[in-house]
Amino acid sequence: MPRTKKSGEKETNVKEKIKAKKEKAFVGTGRRKSAVASVFLYPKKGDFIVNDKEISEFFRTEKEKLSYLRPFHLVGVSHPESSYSATIKVSGSGTSSQLSAVVLGLSRALIESNPEYRDLLRKYGLLTRDPREVERKKYFLRKARKRPQYSKR
């Protein structure tokens, strides 16, 4: 069944809008343990959305808030919501690791927006991926290194 010209035009317009939106976004990926965060940072006023929630609802404590705002404060943006908006998808691991992954993703996205930020963010350790992972459990052991109790007799 052949498609009508109008639906084809409409389809290409939607694809072009999505493509244009992706081009304007600065993308950064952050990882920590098994958590992975994909950050899409837009240079316009707006909200920071994490997994379809406001970032303040997703990361509730004051300590977490200071942590995800730190990359912006270091580069001289005191109120990120007034000059940036972001869509963040994060999955895996726990809240603490997800927060670290989001911070790394935001830092990488900021560098993509302005490469001059690299030295400053590197100096404060926001571009270093934490390589520590959970060690796997070995056979005959109870955990990764915990052994069964030794019995002499």
LINZI-V650344 format. One line per field, one symbol per residue. phi: phi as a letter, one per 30 degrees, with the letter a starting at -180 (. if undefined). psi: psi as a letter, one per 40 degrees, with the letter a starting at -180 (. if undefined). burial: I if it has 9 or more other ideal C-beta (glycine too) atoms within 8 Angstrom, else O. A space follows every 10 residues. Layout:
phi=???
psi=???
burial=???
This chain:
phi=.ddddddddd dddddddddd dddddccbcb bahcdbbccc ccdbdlcccc hibdddddcd ddddddddde eddddjcdbd ddbbbbcbcb bihcdddddd dddddddddd dddbdddedd ddecidccdd ddbddddcdi cdbdbdcddd cdc
psi=hiiidddddd dddddddddd dddeihhihi ihbehhhhhh hhfihaihhh ffiiddddhd iddddddeed ddddeehdgd deeiiihhhi iiaadddddd dddddddddd dddheeeddd dddefeehhh ehihiihiie idadehiihh hd.
burial=OOOOOOOIOO OOOOOOOOOO OOOOIIIIII IIIOIIIIII IIOOOIOIII IOOIIOOIIO OOOIIOIIII IIIIIOIOOI IOIIIIOIOI OIIOOOIIII IIIIIIIIII IIIOOOIIOI IIOOOIIOOO OOOOOOOOOO IOOIOOOOOO OOO
